[in-house]
């Protein structure tokens, strides 16, 4: 009986470890470092626990850098008006994004806040949601 209890405990603990690795907004991103980038939406990874948006941005010398923008879960994004099919249709289109920079200084990593598309559509992630992630 003890061996069974130990095996069950070990199995439950192994499922909990990935959750422990999850991080809060403030551990990776700095809410005081806000930046706007303009480029082309290159790719979207609609995965849990965080979706990612990749944006190709030309630097001052014309070299293209790909920014990785970590965001909320797909479910949270959907609630905020980010519909997967609609976002995927925008791949290859110009985009302007207001974002929070990485705390560690990584130059091409951020957390997106405001998405502005060339057709005038603007989507903003709730600052209330970001504040909850910081806690």
C-alpha positions in Angstrom: 0.0 0.0 0.0 2.8 2.4 0.8 4.5 1.7 -2.6 1.2 2.6 -4.3 0.8 5.8 -2.3 4.4 6.7 -3.1 3.9 6.1 -6.8 0.7 8.1 -6.9 2.4 11.0 -5.0 5.3 10.9 -7.4 3.0 11.0 -10.4 1.1 13.9 -9.1 4.2 15.8 -8.3 5.6 15.3 -11.8 2.4 16.9 -13.2 2.8 19.9 -11.0 6.4 20.7 -12.0 5.6 22.3 -15.3 3.2 24.7 -13.5 6.0 25.7 -11.2 8.1 26.7 -14.1 5.4 29.2 -15.3 6.4 32.8 -14.8 4.7 36.1 -14.0 4.8 39.1 -16.4 7.0 41.2 -14.0 9.6 38.4 -13.8 10.4 38.7 -17.5 9.1 42.1 -18.7 9.4 45.6 -17.4 6.2 47.6 -17.3 8.3 50.8 -17.2 10.1 50.1 -20.5 7.5 50.8 -23.3 8.5 50.8 -26.9 6.7 50.9 -30.3 7.9 48.8 -33.2 6.8 48.8 -36.8 7.3 45.8 -39.1 5.6 42.8 -40.7 3.7 40.1 -38.8 5.7 37.0 -39.7 4.3 34.2 -37.7 2.0 33.3 -34.8 2.3 30.4 -32.4 -1.2 29.9 -30.9 -0.1 27.7 -28.0 -0.5 27.3 -24.2 0.5 28.6 -21.8 1.5 31.7 -23.9 0.9 32.6 -27.5 3.7 34.2 -29.5 3.7 36.8 -32.2 6.8 37.2 -34.4 7.4 40.5 -36.2 10.1 41.3 -38.7 11.4 44.8 -38.0 14.1 46.6 -40.0 16.8 48.2 -37.8 18.4 51.6 -38.6 20.8 49.9 -41.1 18.0 48.1 -43.0 18.8 44.7 -41.4 15.7 42.7 -40.5 15.4 41.5 -36.9 12.7 39.2 -35.8 11.0 40.2 -32.6 9.4 37.5 -30.4 6.4 38.8 -28.5 5.2 36.6 -25.7 1.5 37.1 -24.8 -1.4 35.7 -22.9 -2.9 32.2 -23.4 -5.0 31.7 -26.5 -8.2 31.7 -24.4 -7.4 35.0 -22.8 -6.5 36.5 -26.2 -9.8 35.3 -27.6 -11.7 37.0 -24.8 -9.8 40.3 -25.6 -10.8 40.1 -29.3 -7.8 38.3 -30.8 -9.4 35.6 -33.0 -6.9 33.1 -34.3 -8.3 32.9 -37.8 -8.3 36.7 -38.1 -4.8 37.0 -36.8 -3.5 34.3 -39.1 -4.9 36.2 -42.1 -2.8 39.2 -41.1 0.5 37.3 -41.5 2.6 39.1 -44.0 0.9 42.5 -43.4 2.4 45.6 -41.9 1.8 46.1 -38.2 2.7 48.6 -35.5 2.9 47.2 -31.9 3.3 48.9 -28.6 5.1 46.6 -26.2 6.9 46.2 -22.9 10.6 45.3 -23.2 12.3 42.3 -21.7 13.6 43.0 -18.2 17.0 41.3 -19.0 17.7 43.6 -21.9 17.1 41.1 -24.7 16.7 43.5 -27.7 14.1 41.5 -29.7 11.8 40.2 -26.9 8.7 41.9 -25.6 5.2 41.6 -24.3 2.7 43.2 -26.8 0.1 45.7 -25.6 -1.4 47.5 -28.6 -1.6 46.1 -32.1 -2.3 48.5 -35.0 -2.9 47.1 -38.5 -2.6 48.9 -41.8 -6.4 48.8 -42.3 -6.8 50.9 -39.2 -7.9 48.1 -36.9 -6.5 48.5 -33.4 -6.5 45.8 -30.7 -5.4 46.4 -27.2 -4.7 43.9 -24.5 -6.2 45.0 -21.2 -3.7 46.7 -18.9 -5.8 45.2 -16.1 -4.8 41.7 -17.4 -1.2 42.7 -17.5 -1.4 44.1 -14.0 -2.8 40.7 -12.8 0.1 38.9 -14.5 2.6 41.1 -12.7 1.3 40.1 -9.2 
